Amino acid sequence: MTTILLVRHGETDWNKQQVFRGRIDVPLNSVGLEQARATGEALSNYKIDAIYSSPLSRAMETANAIGRSRPCISIKEAEGFIDIDFGKWQGMPHDRVNEEHKELYNKWQREPHNVKMPDGESLDEVKLRSMGALNDILARHENEIVAIASHRVVNKVILCAVLGLTNQHFWCIRQDTCAINIFDNSERGFIVSVINDTCHIKALADSANRADF
């Protein structure tokens, strides 16, 4: 049985400003760095055998915080866990996207599984690459504990998949900054034990900082 510790990265300024991030490399802000540090401490009791991360700096900084107490573990970049390609929406605030792409933005809020971002990806494409990366890890780390630092959209898609849900249920799963999710891959399939645990950063965050953006 392999245990996966799936973590969303810490806060960035664009989270607070509700700006679509996607493939733009936005670093953690000061709150995000503290959240990442607290996440590393929260996972310090796990005997982690490997750490993987999206190549974007906000995820890598979070992964490095998890690995800080484990200097013998090198963080491995995994392209399959990179954030969704929001295409033309990247770098734009939500309210501007709602003005300029109102029909598609509303569809994204109602039917995310039926949306392909303009010049970007669909959730099905995210699922294909992220689950491919996850399955590679499961094959490579049998009976080990693996931490993965990724992004809100990617984590939601992975959690839908391991729960046996379609991407139609994308908005039914919350992923706050530095949320911890835990699931095992057993002979019976995936067993999910923790979703969106943020107890370790509650002292650092108010309701705005924890918003699901």
C-alpha contacts under 8 A as a table, 3 or more apart, distances in Angstrom:
res1	aa1	res2	aa2	distance
1	M	142	E	6.31
1	M	143	N	4.58
1	M	144	E	7.27
1	M	184	D	6.49
1	M	185	N	5.50
1	M	186	S	4.90
1	M	187	E	7.50
2	T	138	L	6.55
2	T	141	H	6.83
2	T	142	E	5.43
2	T	143	N	4.52
2	T	144	E	5.07
2	T	145	I	5.95
2	T	146	V	7.63
2	T	184	D	5.57
2	T	185	N	5.29
2	T	186	S	7.11
3	T	143	N	7.45
3	T	144	E	6.35
3	T	145	I	4.70
3	T	146	V	6.26
3	T	182	I	7.16
3	T	183	F	5.88
3	T	184	D	4.40
3	T	185	N	6.52
4	I	145	I	6.00
4	I	146	V	5.06
4	I	147	A	5.89
4	I	148	I	7.30
4	I	182	I	5.68
4	I	183	F	5.43
4	I	184	D	6.11
5	L	145	I	7.46
5	L	146	V	6.07
5	L	147	A	4.50
5	L	148	I	6.11
5	L	180	I	6.74
5	L	181	N	5.82
5	L	182	I	4.79
5	L	183	F	6.96
6	L	147	A	5.95
6	L	148	I	4.90
6	L	149	A	6.26
6	L	150	S	7.46
6	L	155	N	7.31
6	L	180	I	5.93
6	L	181	N	4.95
6	L	182	I	6.13
7	V	147	A	7.37
7	V	148	I	5.97
7	V	149	A	4.85
7	V	150	S	6.21
7	V	151	H	7.90
7	V	155	N	7.79
7	V	178	C	5.99
7	V	179	A	5.62
7	V	180	I	4.72
7	V	181	N	6.19
8	R	59	A	7.44
8	R	149	A	5.78
8	R	150	S	5.17
8	R	151	H	5.10
8	R	152	R	6.06
8	R	155	N	7.03
8	R	175	Q	7.08
8	R	176	D	7.27
8	R	177	T	5.76
8	R	178	C	4.72
8	R	179	A	5.38
8	R	180	I	6.90
9	H	32	G	7.82
9	H	36	A	7.22
9	H	58	R	5.99
9	H	59	A	4.93
9	H	61	E	7.94
9	H	62	T	5.52
9	H	149	A	6.20
9	H	150	S	6.09
9	H	151	H	6.14
9	H	177	T	5.83
9	H	178	C	5.01
9	H	179	A	7.78
10	G	28	L	6.21
10	G	31	V	7.69
10	G	32	G	4.19
10	G	33	L	6.61
10	G	35	Q	5.72
10	G	36	A	5.66
10	G	58	R	6.89
10	G	59	A	7.61
10	G	62	T	6.47
10	G	177	T	4.87
10	G	178	C	4.80
11	E	15	N	6.23
11	E	16	K	7.70
11	E	28	L	5.70
11	E	29	N	6.29
11	E	31	V	6.31
11	E	32	G	4.00
11	E	33	L	7.65
11	E	35	Q	7.46
11	E	177	T	5.60
11	E	178	C	7.56
11	E	209	N	7.36
12	T	15	N	5.26
12	T	16	K	6.93
12	T	26	V	6.81
12	T	27	P	6.22
12	T	28	L	4.52
12	T	29	N	4.92
12	T	31	V	7.89
12	T	32	G	6.11
12	T	58	R	7.58
13	D	16	K	5.33
13	D	17	Q	6.26
13	D	28	L	7.40
13	D	29	N	6.04
14	W	17	Q	4.83
14	W	18	Q	5.74
14	W	19	V	5.03
14	W	20	F	7.39
14	W	21	R	7.00
14	W	26	V	7.55
15	N	18	Q	5.13
15	N	19	V	6.41
15	N	213	F	5.61
16	K	19	V	7.94
16	K	208	A	7.26
16	K	209	N	6.59
16	K	213	F	7.70
17	Q	93	P	7.24
18	Q	93	P	5.74
18	Q	94	H	5.98
18	Q	213	F	6.25
19	V	90	Q	7.70
19	V	91	G	6.02
19	V	92	M	5.43
19	V	93	P	4.03
19	V	94	H	5.89
20	F	86	F	7.27
20	F	89	W	6.30
20	F	90	Q	5.04
20	F	91	G	5.45
20	F	92	M	5.64
20	F	93	P	6.14
20	F	94	H	6.83
21	R	24	I	5.61
21	R	25	D	7.73
21	R	26	V	7.23
21	R	86	F	7.56
21	R	90	Q	5.42
21	R	91	G	5.86
22	G	83	D	5.23
22	G	84	I	5.26
22	G	85	D	5.14
22	G	86	F	5.34
22	G	87	G	7.89
22	G	90	Q	5.89
23	R	56	L	7.56
23	R	82	I	7.42
23	R	83	D	5.97
23	R	84	I	6.86
23	R	85	D	5.72
23	R	86	F	7.47
23	R	90	Q	7.45
24	I	90	Q	6.99
24	I	91	G	7.30
25	D	56	L	5.64
25	D	57	S	6.22
25	D	58	R	7.32
26	V	56	L	7.81
26	V	57	S	6.95
26	V	58	R	6.37
27	P	57	S	5.64
27	P	58	R	4.76
28	L	31	V	7.60
28	L	32	G	4.98
28	L	33	L	5.92
28	L	57	S	7.77
28	L	58	R	5.22
28	L	61	E	7.42
29	N	32	G	5.06
29	N	33	L	6.24
30	S	33	L	5.19
30	S	34	E	6.44
31	V	34	E	5.16
31	V	35	Q	6.13
31	V	204	L	7.42
32	G	35	Q	4.89
32	G	36	A	6.08
32	G	177	T	7.88
33	L	36	A	5.06
33	L	37	R	6.22
33	L	61	E	7.64
33	L	62	T	7.54
34	E	37	R	5.02
34	E	38	A	6.19
34	E	204	L	7.64
35	Q	38	A	5.10
35	Q	39	T	6.10
35	Q	177	T	7.94
35	Q	178	C	6.37
35	Q	201	I	5.87
35	Q	204	L	7.09
36	A	39	T	4.96
36	A	40	G	6.23
36	A	61	E	7.46
36	A	62	T	4.97
36	A	63	A	7.98
36	A	65	A	5.73
36	A	66	I	7.42
36	A	178	C	6.54
37	R	40	G	5.16
37	R	41	E	6.43
37	R	62	T	7.68
37	R	65	A	5.37
37	R	66	I	7.37
38	A	41	E	5.05
38	A	42	A	6.12
38	A	200	H	6.21
38	A	201	I	6.35
39	T	42	A	4.94
39	T	43	L	6.29
39	T	65	A	7.47
39	T	66	I	6.73
39	T	178	C	6.67
39	T	200	H	6.50
39	T	201	I	7.40
40	G	43	L	5.29
40	G	44	S	6.11
40	G	65	A	5.25
40	G	66	I	3.92
40	G	67	G	7.14
40	G	68	R	7.47
41	E	44	S	5.01
41	E	66	I	7.41
42	A	45	N	7.32
42	A	200	H	6.25
43	L	46	Y	5.62
43	L	66	I	7.05
44	S	47	K	7.72
44	S	66	I	7.67
44	S	69	S	7.36
46	Y	145	I	7.79
47	K	145	I	6.75
48	I	51	I	7.51
48	I	144	E	7.50
48	I	145	I	4.99
48	I	146	V	5.78
48	I	147	A	6.88
49	D	73	I	7.49
49	D	144	E	6.10
49	D	145	I	5.46
49	D	146	V	5.86
50	A	73	I	6.43
50	A	74	S	7.69
50	A	75	I	7.52
50	A	145	I	6.97
50	A	146	V	4.95
50	A	147	A	6.41
51	I	63	A	6.95
51	I	67	G	7.27
51	I	73	I	7.23
51	I	74	S	7.21
51	I	75	I	5.27
51	I	76	K	6.31
51	I	146	V	5.77
51	I	147	A	4.74
51	I	148	I	5.84
51	I	149	A	7.92
52	Y	63	A	7.29
52	Y	75	I	5.69
52	Y	76	K	4.71
52	Y	77	E	5.79
52	Y	78	A	6.34
52	Y	146	V	7.61
52	Y	147	A	6.26
52	Y	148	I	4.77
52	Y	149	A	6.42
53	S	59	A	6.13
53	S	60	M	5.82
53	S	63	A	6.25
53	S	75	I	6.96
53	S	76	K	6.22
53	S	77	E	5.02
53	S	78	A	5.73
53	S	81	F	6.81
53	S	148	I	5.51
53	S	149	A	4.65
53	S	150	S	6.06
54	S	59	A	5.78
54	S	60	M	6.60
54	S	77	E	5.77
54	S	78	A	5.42
54	S	79	E	5.95
54	S	80	G	7.31
54	S	81	F	4.82
54	S	82	I	4.55
54	S	83	D	7.42
54	S	149	A	6.42
54	S	150	S	5.43
54	S	151	H	7.95
55	P	59	A	7.01
55	P	60	M	6.31
55	P	77	E	5.31
55	P	78	A	6.52
55	P	79	E	6.41
55	P	81	F	7.98
55	P	82	I	6.35
56	L	59	A	5.68
56	L	60	M	6.20
56	L	82	I	6.81
57	S	60	M	4.79
57	S	61	E	5.79
58	R	61	E	5.38
58	R	62	T	6.46
59	A	62	T	5.07
59	A	63	A	6.13
59	A	149	A	5.43
59	A	150	S	5.60
59	A	151	H	7.23
60	M	63	A	4.91
60	M	64	N	5.98
60	M	75	I	8.00
60	M	149	A	7.13
61	E	64	N	5.05
61	E	65	A	6.32
62	T	65	A	5.15
62	T	66	I	6.50
62	T	149	A	6.58
62	T	178	C	7.98
63	A	66	I	5.06
63	A	67	G	6.23
63	A	75	I	7.03
63	A	148	I	7.36
63	A	149	A	5.56
64	N	67	G	4.93
64	N	68	R	5.85
64	N	75	I	7.07
65	A	68	R	5.13
66	I	69	S	7.22
66	I	70	R	7.96
67	G	70	R	4.93
67	G	71	P	6.61
67	G	73	I	6.75
67	G	74	S	7.87
67	G	75	I	7.45
68	R	71	P	6.13
70	R	73	I	5.75
71	P	74	S	7.39
78	A	81	F	5.83
78	A	82	I	7.35
78	A	133	A	7.13
79	E	82	I	5.36
79	E	133	A	7.99
80	G	129	R	5.00
80	G	130	S	4.69
80	G	131	M	7.84
80	G	132	G	7.17
80	G	133	A	5.24
81	F	129	R	7.56
81	F	130	S	5.34
81	F	133	A	7.12
81	F	150	S	5.80
81	F	151	H	7.62
81	F	154	V	6.58
82	I	150	S	6.73
82	I	151	H	7.29
82	I	154	V	7.57
83	D	150	S	7.21
83	D	151	H	5.66
83	D	152	R	7.86
83	D	153	V	6.86
83	D	154	V	6.25
84	I	120	G	7.85
84	I	121	E	6.42
84	I	122	S	7.99
84	I	123	L	7.92
84	I	126	V	6.43
84	I	153	V	6.61
84	I	154	V	6.88
85	D	90	Q	7.79
85	D	117	M	7.49
85	D	120	G	4.85
85	D	121	E	5.28
86	F	89	W	5.38
86	F	90	Q	5.37
86	F	117	M	5.52
86	F	118	P	7.30
86	F	119	D	7.60
86	F	120	G	5.09
86	F	121	E	6.50
87	G	90	Q	5.82
87	G	117	M	5.90
87	G	118	P	5.46
87	G	119	D	4.59
87	G	120	G	3.96
87	G	121	E	7.31
88	K	117	M	7.54
88	K	118	P	5.77
88	K	119	D	6.19
88	K	120	G	7.29
89	W	92	M	5.50
89	W	97	V	6.63
89	W	117	M	7.70
89	W	118	P	7.58
92	M	96	R	6.48
92	M	97	V	6.46
93	P	96	R	5.40
93	P	97	V	6.40
94	H	97	V	5.12
94	H	98	N	6.10
95	D	98	N	4.99
95	D	99	E	6.32
96	R	99	E	5.01
96	R	100	E	6.16
97	V	100	E	5.17
97	V	101	H	5.39
97	V	102	K	6.89
97	V	105	Y	6.82
98	N	101	H	5.48
98	N	102	K	4.52
98	N	103	E	7.97
98	N	105	Y	5.64
98	N	106	N	7.50
99	E	102	K	5.39
101	H	104	L	5.57
101	H	105	Y	5.82
102	K	105	Y	5.08
102	K	106	N	6.03
103	E	106	N	5.30
103	E	107	K	6.22
104	L	107	K	4.91
104	L	108	W	6.11
104	L	115	V	7.39
105	Y	108	W	4.97
105	Y	109	Q	6.46
106	N	109	Q	5.07
106	N	110	R	6.27
107	K	110	R	4.99
107	K	111	E	5.22
107	K	112	P	6.60
107	K	114	N	7.77
107	K	115	V	6.98
108	W	111	E	5.43
108	W	112	P	4.39
108	W	113	H	7.88
108	W	114	N	7.75
108	W	115	V	6.07
109	Q	112	P	6.20
111	E	114	N	5.58
111	E	115	V	7.01
111	E	168	Q	6.68
112	P	115	V	5.42
112	P	123	L	7.38
112	P	167	N	7.33
112	P	168	Q	6.58
112	P	170	F	6.96
112	P	171	W	7.98
113	H	122	S	7.32
113	H	123	L	5.95
113	H	124	D	7.21
113	H	167	N	5.25
113	H	168	Q	5.21
113	H	170	F	7.61
114	N	122	S	7.73
115	V	122	S	5.94
115	V	123	L	7.59
116	K	120	G	6.66
116	K	121	E	5.44
116	K	122	S	4.19
116	K	123	L	7.48
117	M	120	G	4.58
117	M	121	E	5.36
117	M	122	S	6.18
118	P	121	E	7.80
121	E	125	E	6.16
121	E	126	V	7.02
122	S	125	E	5.27
122	S	126	V	6.50
123	L	126	V	4.93
123	L	127	K	6.08
123	L	157	V	7.14
123	L	167	N	6.80
124	D	127	K	4.98
124	D	128	L	6.21
124	D	167	N	7.41
125	E	128	L	5.13
125	E	129	R	6.49
126	V	129	R	5.51
126	V	130	S	5.92
126	V	154	V	6.70
126	V	157	V	7.34
127	K	130	S	5.26
127	K	131	M	5.68
127	K	154	V	7.58
127	K	157	V	5.97
127	K	158	I	6.75
127	K	161	A	7.84
128	L	131	M	5.64
128	L	132	G	6.04
129	R	132	G	4.99
129	R	133	A	6.23
130	S	133	A	5.08
130	S	134	L	6.17
130	S	154	V	6.96
130	S	158	I	7.00
131	M	134	L	4.80
131	M	135	N	5.98
131	M	158	I	6.63
132	G	135	N	5.19
132	G	136	D	6.29
133	A	136	D	5.15
133	A	137	I	6.42
134	L	137	I	5.11
134	L	138	L	6.26
135	N	138	L	4.98
135	N	139	A	6.20
136	D	139	A	5.22
136	D	140	R	6.18
137	I	140	R	5.02
137	I	141	H	5.85
138	L	141	H	5.33
138	L	142	E	5.94
138	L	185	N	7.72
139	A	142	E	6.06
141	H	144	E	5.42
141	H	145	I	7.68
141	H	146	V	7.61
150	S	154	V	6.68
150	S	155	N	6.66
151	H	154	V	5.33
151	H	155	N	5.88
152	R	155	N	5.26
152	R	156	K	6.14
152	R	175	Q	5.70
152	R	176	D	7.52
152	R	177	T	7.94
152	R	213	F	7.74
153	V	156	K	5.19
153	V	157	V	6.24
154	V	157	V	5.19
154	V	158	I	6.17
155	N	158	I	5.09
155	N	159	L	6.01
155	N	175	Q	7.44
156	K	159	L	5.16
156	K	160	C	6.13
156	K	170	F	6.14
156	K	173	I	6.19
156	K	174	R	7.39
156	K	175	Q	7.01
157	V	160	C	5.16
157	V	161	A	6.29
157	V	167	N	6.46
157	V	170	F	6.61
158	I	161	A	5.06
158	I	162	V	6.25
159	L	162	V	5.21
159	L	163	L	6.00
159	L	173	I	7.91
160	C	163	L	5.19
160	C	164	G	6.21
160	C	165	L	4.75
160	C	166	T	6.12
160	C	167	N	6.47
160	C	169	H	6.96
160	C	170	F	6.87
160	C	173	I	7.86
161	A	164	G	5.13
161	A	165	L	5.61
161	A	166	T	6.64
161	A	167	N	7.88
162	V	165	L	7.50
162	V	190	F	5.74
162	V	191	I	7.79
162	V	192	V	7.60
163	L	190	F	7.27
163	L	191	I	7.92
163	L	192	V	7.21
165	L	168	Q	7.74
165	L	169	H	6.58
166	T	169	H	6.01
166	T	170	F	7.73
167	N	170	F	5.05
168	Q	171	W	7.83
169	H	172	C	5.25
169	H	173	I	7.37
170	F	173	I	6.12
171	W	174	R	7.13
174	R	196	N	6.46
174	R	212	D	6.46
175	Q	179	A	6.07
175	Q	196	N	5.51
175	Q	212	D	5.92
176	D	179	A	5.35
176	D	196	N	6.61
176	D	198	T	7.39
176	D	210	R	5.43
176	D	211	A	6.23
176	D	212	D	5.05
176	D	213	F	7.51
177	T	209	N	7.91
177	T	210	R	6.26
177	T	211	A	7.96
177	T	212	D	7.51
178	C	198	T	6.84
178	C	201	I	7.83
179	A	195	I	7.76
179	A	196	N	4.73
179	A	197	D	5.20
179	A	198	T	5.09
180	I	194	V	7.31
180	I	195	I	6.60
180	I	196	N	5.47
180	I	197	D	4.98
180	I	198	T	6.67
181	N	193	S	7.74
181	N	194	V	4.98
181	N	195	I	4.48
181	N	196	N	5.69
181	N	197	D	6.55
182	I	192	V	6.18
182	I	193	S	5.71
182	I	194	V	4.86
182	I	195	I	6.71
183	F	190	F	6.64
183	F	191	I	5.43
183	F	192	V	4.16
183	F	193	S	5.65
183	F	194	V	6.94
184	D	190	F	5.57
184	D	191	I	5.12
184	D	192	V	6.45
185	N	188	R	7.84
185	N	189	G	5.60
185	N	190	F	4.56
185	N	191	I	6.44
186	S	189	G	5.04
186	S	190	F	6.06
186	S	191	I	7.21
192	V	195	I	7.67
194	V	197	D	6.66
197	D	200	H	7.83
198	T	201	I	5.62
198	T	202	K	6.47
199	C	202	K	5.37
200	H	203	A	7.55
201	I	204	L	5.22
201	I	205	A	6.32
202	K	205	A	5.29
202	K	206	D	7.39
205	A	208	A	7.68
205	A	209	N	5.42
205	A	210	R	6.35
206	D	209	N	5.40
206	D	210	R	6.45
207	S	210	R	5.19
207	S	211	A	6.31
208	A	211	A	5.32
